[in-house]
Amino acid sequence: MAVTVVVLLSVGAAVQPAGASPRQDPGATDTTVTPAVTEPPAVTTTVATATDPAATAPQPTDIGAAATTPTTAAATATGDGAAAVTVASSSDQPALLQQAVDKANREVAGLADQLTAAEEADVQAREAAAKRDQDLEAERVQEEDLAKKARSQADEARVEGDKLAKSLKNADEVRVGASEGWMTTVGKLRTFSVAAYVANSAPPGLPTLEEADSLAASRRREFLRSSGRAHVTRTREAEAEVAEAETTVADLAKARSAKVDEEQRQLEIESGHLGKAEAVTDERSSAEQAELTRRQSAAEQRLQVRKDLERANTIAKQFTGLSLDQTTAINGEPLLTGEDLSRWFTADGRKANTTVSIQELTNLYVEEGRSEGIRADIAFAQSILETGSFGYPSYGQVKGTDNNFAGIGACDSCTNGFGFPDARTGVRAQMQLLKIYANPGLTAAQFANPKVRWDPEKLGVRGCCPTWKDLAGVWASNTDYFSQIQTVWNEIVTWVVKDYVLS
């Protein structure tokens, strides 16, 4: 049996955009338009049978009803007897929010400790790296000093070797001279002896003796013996000179060879120390590179912890501000993320009949809402109400392909609402229109993005509705409009909070 009810899920059927009279384009130049009456007649329709799309369209549920919660391992006791996580009931939103805040604060404390430990570890690692670099530098300097010392000693050995080479050359010349002198002396002595024997007298220049003939034979023999003795003596002296010269040459050659060996040994020592210094330099270079890599990785880890800490702090603040009441302003930063909104939508079994995926759509809400300073997360709840959870039932005035997510241009006596070329433009139109409603004195120049359709200065509803409650009877003719948005919002918040507490 059919029943007559007030349609709150208007899908564009009960919306008066920008305070205009039915079907008047908010972009019209008439600046005398005034906001709609606060209590217009409710639009009535007949709820169809179960086969009608309106009958099966997802409806927002009261916060006190059983909300869909994420399935997690923590939701029930495990087979090994682990205790189940206890969460407040869906009807006790303050307790749920407090549980989320407590968990976020615990996460904040844990992340703060983790960040402190990471920073302390980084300081210790830097000190150890500095000590290692200092030790390696000292070792490199020591090896280079030893190499310089070896080079100095090699240079000294080379200089001494050069001196010995000169001495050896001189000594060899002396040896050659001695040998030649020895041979000359031997020759001269032989000549002297022969001459003395033949002449029976001393060679020319020696004194002669006046002796009797009887002494001639004796004198000849004596000259022969004397010359022989002189020959032997002088030969031995010459041989001694040669031997001494040869000994000097040999000693100098040995000394020079030792200096050459010493120079070579010191050069090898120098090469060894230089090799060690180079190895130490390479080791330090590798250690410094490893330290840079460690520091970069540690910095990235600390940055991630800081981001997590910031996120946890944001979550803690977020859960304290999620209540939607009569004073909640339309202006503001979204407290829920696009991921929060899309995961709730998907987990609740809803299907979006939109030109983009629900994930992309919720991200567009957050991006466009943040750019214009509008609470995009609550605007999303408004769109859930306006579009039948983006299902666009057949009785509505807009279709999914219109990219119209807030019944803009639809009204009690209209046949259809506005269409926009793409999803981003449709979301942007909703955010800009909400900004117009919320901000007196707003101009088109104050939009963060190029205006989609309306000049704020030409709309009489400019600044009429600073809070979400004020939209009732103005954005939509339904005076219960705010409580319906609030119901959807509370369902989203309940799911998000439970998902976080149980995660």
LODRENPA-158021 format. One record per residue (C-alpha): residue in three letters; y, z, x. Coordinates in steps of 0.02 Angstrom, whole numbers, padded with zeros to 5 digits, always signed. Each point is the difference from the previous one (the first is absolute). Example, Ala and Ser with C-alpha at 12.3 -4.5 7.8 and 13.67 -1.06 7.14 Angstrom:
REM residues 2
ala-00225+00390+00615
ser+00172-00033+00069
END
This chain:
REM residues 503
met+00000+00000+00000
ala+00169-00048+00071
val+00130+00135+00032
thr+00188-00011+00026
val+00061+00082+00163
val+00150-00003+00114
val-00033-00115+00149
leu+00049+00087+00163
leu-00090-00121+00114
ser+00125-00133-00047
val-00046-00137+00121
gly+00176-00061-00019
ala-00002+00015-00190
ala+00115+00151-00015
val+00120-00024+00143
gln+00187-00026-00012
pro+00052-00054+00175
ala+00159+00068+00074
gly+00057+00071-00166
ala+00018-00172-00079
ser-00027-00035-00182
pro-00164-00087-00041
arg-00028-00157+00103
gln+00168+00006+00085
asp-00013-00051+00183
pro+00064+00142+00109
gly+00078-00136+00108
ala+00124-00044-00138
thr+00184+00017+00045
asp+00044+00113-00146
thr+00052+00165+00081
thr+00022+00093-00164
val-00185+00030-00028
thr-00040+00183-00028
pro-00165+00092+00025
ala-00123-00003-00141
val+00000+00139-00126
thr-00093+00152+00057
glu-00123+00001-00144
pro-00038-00178-00059
pro-00135-00031-00128
ala-00172+00000+00077
val-00089-00167+00004
thr-00159+00004-00101
thr-00153-00106+00007
thr-00180+00007-00053
val-00134+00050+00123
ala-00134-00132-00007
thr-00184+00023+00001
ala-00094+00033+00160
thr-00003-00186+00040
asp+00188-00009+00011
pro+00062+00007+00182
ala+00123+00134-00051
ala-00141+00111-00055
thr-00088-00010+00167
ala+00153-00003+00113
pro+00004+00150+00119
gln+00113+00137-00068
pro+00090+00135+00098
thr-00083+00168-00019
asp+00072+00173-00014
ile+00001+00107+00156
gly-00110+00123-00089
ala-00136-00129-00029
ala-00143-00028+00120
ala+00071-00117+00132
thr-00103-00115+00106
thr-00030+00081+00170
pro-00062-00080+00160
thr-00182+00018+00040
thr-00018+00093+00165
ala-00137+00094+00088
ala+00109+00155-00014
ala+00005-00009-00189
thr-00175+00072-00020
ala-00113+00113+00098
thr-00106-00094+00125
gly-00187+00010+00012
asp+00007+00121+00146
gly+00088+00131-00103
ala+00178-00034+00060
ala+00133+00076-00111
ala+00090-00118-00118
val+00187-00021+00014
thr+00083+00086-00146
val+00155-00082-00071
ala+00113+00050-00141
ser-00026-00082-00168
ser+00098-00155-00047
ser+00101+00100-00125
asp+00061+00121+00134
gln+00115-00118+00093
pro+00097+00136+00094
ala-00162+00071+00070
leu-00059-00173+00049
leu+00163-00036+00088
gln-00007+00167+00088
gln-00175-00038+00062
ala+00063-00165+00069
val+00150+00084+00082
asp-00113+00132+00078
lys-00116-00133+00068
ala+00146-00101+00067
asn+00071+00156+00083
arg-00167+00036+00081
glu-00004-00178+00062
val+00178+00020+00065
ala-00049+00157+00095
gly-00155-00083+00072
leu+00095-00156+00052
ala+00138+00106+00076
asp-00130+00092+00105
gln-00080-00166+00046
leu+00169-00070+00052
thr+00038+00155+00104
ala-00170-00011+00085
ala+00025-00185+00033
glu+00171+00029+00076
glu-00065+00142+00109
ala-00146-00109+00057
asp+00122-00139+00040
val+00107+00118+00105
gln-00153+00060+00095
ala-00059-00179+00027
arg+00172-00050+00063
glu+00003+00148+00120
ala-00174-00043+00063
ala+00051-00182+00022
ala+00157+00052+00095
lys-00105+00113+00114
arg-00125-00140+00027
asp+00139-00123+00042
gln+00076+00127+00119
asp-00166+00027+00088
leu-00034-00187+00012
glu+00174-00031+00066
ala-00023+00134+00132
glu-00167-00077+00048
arg+00078-00173+00011
val+00143+00064+00110
gln-00125+00090+00111
glu-00106-00156+00021
glu+00153-00106+00037
asp+00059+00129+00128
leu-00171-00004+00084
ala+00007-00189-00002
lys+00172+00004+00083
lys-00065+00122+00130
ala-00149-00113+00037
arg+00116-00150+00011
ser+00112+00095+00123
gln-00148+00047+00107
ala-00062-00179-00006
asp+00171-00059+00055
glu+00000+00126+00142
ala-00173-00058+00053
arg+00058-00180-00004
val+00153+00040+00108
glu-00107+00095+00124
gly-00125-00142-00001
asp+00138-00124+00036
lys+00058+00106+00146
leu-00176+00014+00066
ala-00020-00188-00018
lys+00150-00026+00112
ser-00065+00128+00124
leu-00169-00083-00006
lys+00079-00167+00037
asn+00093+00074+00149
ala-00155+00090+00062
asp-00101-00159-00014
glu+00131-00090+00102
val-00012+00139+00129
arg-00189-00016-00002
val+00011-00187+00026
gly+00126+00026+00141
ala-00110+00131+00080
ser-00150-00116-00007
glu+00099-00142+00074
gly+00070+00118+00134
trp-00174+00061+00039
met-00061-00177+00026
thr+00152-00042+00105
thr-00024+00156+00105
val-00183-00040+00027
gly+00047-00175+00056
lys+00135+00060+00116
leu-00112+00132+00080
arg-00136-00125+00030
thr+00126-00117+00081
phe+00068+00144+00103
ser-00172+00051+00060
val-00049-00176+00049
ala+00164-00028+00091
ala-00015+00163+00093
tyr-00176-00038+00053
val+00038-00176+00057
ala+00158+00045+00094
asn-00069+00161+00064
ser+00167+00071-00040
ala+00103+00056-00141
pro+00069-00134-00113
pro+00176-00061+00034
gly+00130+00133-00019
leu-00114+00140+00060
pro+00032+00077+00173
thr-00111-00063+00142
leu-00082+00102+00138
glu-00006-00043+00183
glu-00179+00035+00045
ala-00122-00052+00134
asp-00125-00135-00036
ser-00135+00131-00007
leu+00077+00067-00155
ala+00006-00166-00096
ala-00172+00012-00075
ser+00024+00180-00050
arg+00168-00038-00080
arg-00071-00146-00099
arg-00134+00110-00071
glu+00127+00134-00039
phe+00113-00122-00091
leu-00147-00059-00099
arg-00048+00175-00048
ser+00180+00047-00041
ser+00026-00152-00108
gly-00164+00033-00088
arg+00048+00178-00036
ala+00171-00054-00059
his-00083-00134-00105
val-00114+00124-00081
thr+00137+00128-00028
arg+00122-00124-00072
thr-00132-00078-00107
arg-00046+00169-00071
glu+00181+00039-00034
ala+00022-00166-00089
glu-00159+00029-00099
ala+00063+00173-00049
glu+00163-00074-00060
val-00096-00128-00103
ala-00115+00134-00071
glu+00148+00110-00045
ala+00087-00145-00084
glu-00157-00043-00098
thr-00019+00182-00054
thr+00181+00003-00058
val-00028-00160-00098
ala-00158+00068-00079
asp+00084+00165-00048
leu+00149-00089-00073
ala-00113-00120-00096
lys-00099+00147-00071
ala+00159+00093-00046
arg+00071-00155-00083
ser-00161-00030-00096
ala+00006+00181-00059
lys+00178-00024-00062
val-00049-00160-00090
asp-00144+00094-00082
glu+00116+00143-00044
glu+00125-00121-00078
gln-00139-00081-00103
arg-00066+00170-00054
gln+00171+00059-00055
leu+00028-00162-00095
glu-00164+00027-00090
ile+00053+00179-00039
glu+00166-00065-00064
ser-00089-00128-00109
gly-00113+00136-00070
his+00146+00113-00047
leu+00097-00145-00074
gly-00154-00044-00102
lys-00012+00179-00063
ala+00186+00001-00039
glu-00021-00161-00098
ala-00150+00071-00092
val+00099+00156-00042
thr+00143-00111-00062
asp-00122-00098-00109
glu-00076+00162-00063
arg+00172+00067-00045
ser+00047-00164-00083
ser-00159+00004-00104
ala+00028+00184-00040
glu+00180-00035-00052
gln-00058-00144-00111
ala-00133+00112-00075
glu+00131+00134-00027
leu+00116-00124-00085
thr-00143-00054-00113
arg-00041+00183-00035
arg+00181+00040-00038
gln+00014-00149-00116
ser-00159+00048-00090
ala+00053+00183-00007
ala+00172-00051-00064
glu-00079-00109-00133
gln-00115+00142-00050
arg+00145+00122-00008
leu+00101-00128-00098
gln-00144-00016-00123
val-00012+00189-00014
arg+00188+00008-00029
lys-00016-00134-00134
asp-00144+00097-00078
leu+00103+00158+00013
glu+00148-00086-00080
arg-00115-00069-00134
ala-00074+00173-00031
asn+00175+00076-00010
thr+00049-00139-00118
ile-00154+00032-00105
ala+00040+00185-00008
lys+00177-00040-00058
gln-00064-00140-00111
phe-00115+00113-00100
thr+00141+00124-00029
gly+00107-00137-00076
leu-00125-00095-00107
ser+00042+00084-00164
leu+00088-00116-00121
asp+00114+00095-00117
gln+00159-00031-00100
thr+00109+00017+00155
thr-00095-00122+00111
ala+00121-00135+00059
ile-00036-00185-00003
asn+00081-00013+00171
gly-00103+00061+00147
glu-00135-00036+00126
pro-00176-00031-00067
leu-00116+00147+00035
leu-00162-00094-00029
thr-00052-00146+00108
gly-00055-00172-00055
glu-00175+00048+00053
asp+00005+00158-00108
leu+00048-00104-00151
ser-00124-00142+00026
arg-00145+00119+00035
trp+00036+00098-00158
phe+00010-00161-00100
thr-00165-00065+00070
ala-00092+00167-00010
asp+00048+00016-00182
gly-00089-00164-00037
arg+00157-00097-00047
lys+00014-00187+00026
ala+00166-00085+00038
asn+00036-00166-00084
thr+00136-00039+00127
thr+00044-00143+00119
val-00035+00110+00152
ser-00129+00135+00037
ile+00037+00178-00052
gln+00007+00050+00184
glu+00135-00129+00035
leu+00092+00043-00160
thr+00008+00188+00037
asn+00063-00037+00176
leu+00135-00110-00076
tyr+00051+00145-00111
val+00021+00117+00147
glu+00090-00129+00107
glu+00121-00057-00135
gly+00027+00176-00068
arg+00037+00071+00172
ser+00123-00141+00039
glu+00099+00036-00160
gly-00021+00189+00006
ile-00104+00010-00159
arg-00152+00112-00033
ala-00120-00147+00004
asp-00153+00109-00028
ile+00067+00059-00168
ala+00057-00178-00038
phe-00182-00049+00025
ala-00051+00127-00133
gln+00133-00077-00112
ser-00080-00171+00028
ile-00173+00069-00041
leu+00073+00053-00167
glu+00096-00163-00029
thr-00142-00121+00043
gly-00154+00090-00062
ser-00054+00037+00179
phe+00048-00178+00050
gly-00126-00063-00126
tyr+00134-00085-00106
pro-00087+00011-00171
ser+00017-00154-00109
tyr+00117+00083-00124
gly+00134+00026+00134
gln+00152-00109+00033
val-00035-00029+00185
lys-00150-00068+00093
gly-00071+00039+00170
thr+00065-00165+00068
asp+00179+00051-00046
asn+00006+00125+00144
asn+00094+00113-00121
phe-00059+00179+00027
ala+00120+00099-00109
gly+00021-00095-00162
ile+00167-00068+00059
gly+00077-00114-00131
ala-00125+00052-00135
cys+00066+00093-00152
asp-00046+00055-00174
ser+00050-00166-00077
cys-00039-00116+00147
thr-00145-00119+00021
asn-00013+00006+00189
gly+00075+00082+00155
phe+00065-00073+00162
gly-00105-00085+00132
phe+00023+00009+00188
pro-00059-00125+00132
asp-00109+00122+00098
ala-00059+00180+00005
arg+00130+00058+00128
thr+00142-00069-00104
gly-00070+00084-00155
val-00012+00169+00089
arg+00174-00025+00075
ala+00071-00036-00173
gln-00073+00163-00064
met+00071+00100+00147
gln+00172-00079-00015
leu+00008+00029-00187
leu-00051+00182+00025
lys+00135+00015+00133
ile+00128-00067-00123
tyr-00054+00126-00133
ala+00005+00145+00124
asn+00162-00032+00095
pro+00175-00004-00078
gly+00121-00112+00093
leu-00140-00103+00079
thr+00047-00176+00056
ala-00109-00148+00043
ala+00056+00016+00181
gln-00088+00169+00005
phe-00171-00077-00030
ala-00106+00000+00157
asn-00064-00173-00045
pro+00079-00149-00088
lys+00016+00037-00185
val-00140-00068-00108
arg+00096-00020-00163
trp+00135+00125-00045
asp+00175+00043+00056
pro+00009+00189-00022
glu+00186-00008-00037
lys-00036-00101-00159
leu-00128+00119-00075
gly+00054+00141-00116
val-00154+00101+00045
arg+00054+00018+00181
gly-00024+00183+00050
cys-00063+00051-00172
cys-00164+00073+00058
pro-00002+00100+00163
thr-00169+00080-00044
trp-00163-00071-00064
lys+00018+00104-00158
asp+00162-00091-00038
leu-00093-00166-00018
ala-00075+00054-00166
gly+00086-00095-00140
val+00097-00107+00124
trp-00121-00097+00109
ala-00122+00007-00145
ser+00033+00039-00182
asn-00138+00130+00003
thr+00077+00174+00012
asp-00162+00067+00072
tyr+00011-00126+00143
phe+00023+00132+00137
ser-00146+00108-00054
gln-00113-00154+00004
ile+00056-00043+00177
gln-00025+00183+00044
thr-00178-00006-00067
val-00045-00150+00106
trp+00085+00078+00151
asn-00093+00164-00020
glu-00165-00094-00007
ile+00042-00091+00162
val+00056+00161+00085
thr-00156+00094-00056
trp-00114-00133+00073
val+00097-00012+00163
val+00003+00189+00023
lys-00185+00020-00036
asp-00041-00146+00114
tyr+00096+00084+00140
val-00069+00175-00029
leu-00179-00063-00008
ser+00015-00120+00147
END
